[in-house]
């Protein structure tokens, strides 16, 4: 009875929070439509303070920041919206406009040859889907092997044996791609530069030489963190160290 009471309390509080956030969201949208972008952002941030996250919320926040020419926040929230809805055309189109406001022109080094092929195949499915595929193939292998073992026909035995081994081989390949996908996701630690102009150092200390400068809105990959510094890599392969306060991680929700 006590457990049921706790469940009821949680349900009521969750429903009340959802209703309140929905009212805040509608209020924020009304401010946005009236051109009161700063007020809309305040309302959207109030929703984020309740730990509620959605692609729609981030997208609307990004739009409001874009209207105010806030380069880094607009790109940051578009990128977060893309993490939740990577195939959304509206987000893709709007982030392209926001990126045009950035100063840094960084060349993207494309994947080529066998490496590109592996990346393309790996990104076909998520880690979970690769894992599910490998389990399905193992189950199919077991069924076919049992068919081979109990079959009295030589022809059927041959077919069952070959197809069962093929399923086992494909299952191993699927497992390899699953681990590769997991590794890619874990290593993918994007961040957005928020400083108007940030000095990127050759080593993680202020006395080291300057490697290059970056400006707000530029997207980087974080490779390591040492004290108050982050080691970053650009899309052209250049690396350096930047102060923690100058960048904001994207995968923190």
C-alpha positions, 0 to 999 in steps of 0.5 A: 500500500505504501509503495502504491502511495509513493507511485501515485505521488511521483505520477502526480508530481510528474504530471504537474511538472509536465503541465507546467513545462508545457505552459512555459513552452507555449509562453516562450513561443508566444514571446518568440512570435512577438519578437521578444527573443530574450524573454523567450530564451529565459522561458526556455531556460526555465524548462531546461532547469527542470532537466527536461530536454527535447529537440524541439526545445533546443531548436527553438532556443537556437532560433531565438539566439540566432535572431539576437545574433548570438553565434555560439549559443545558436550553434550550440543549441542547434547541435544539441537538437541535431544530437536528438534528431540527426535527420531533421531537415529544419535543424540541418537548414538552420544550423547551416545559416548559423555556421555562416556567422562564424569566423574560422574557416577550417578545412574538413579532411574527408575519409578515403578508401578502406577507412571511409568504407568501414566508417560508412558501414559502421554508421549504418546502424546504432550500437544497439542495432548492431548488437541486436543483429548479432544476437539474431544471427547467432540464434539463426546459426543455432536453428540452422545447425540443429537443422543440419544435425537432425536432417536425414537428407545429405543435400539439406545437411550441406545447405544447413551447414553452409548457411549456419556457418555463414550466419556465425561468420556474419554474427562475428562481423556484426559484433566487431562493427558493434564494438567499433560503433561503441568506440566511435560514440565514446570517442566523439566528444564535440564542443563549441567554442564560446569565447569571442576569441580563444587562444589555443596553446601548444601545452596545457599552461599559460606560459606555452606558445600559442598554436592558433586562435579560435573564435565563437561558434567553432566546433571542436573535438575534445581529446583529453582534459588536464586540470583547467585545460582541454586538448582539442582537435579541429576537423583539419587535424590540428590539435592544441589546448584550450581553457575549459571556460572557453568551450562548452561540451555538447553531449552534456544534457 
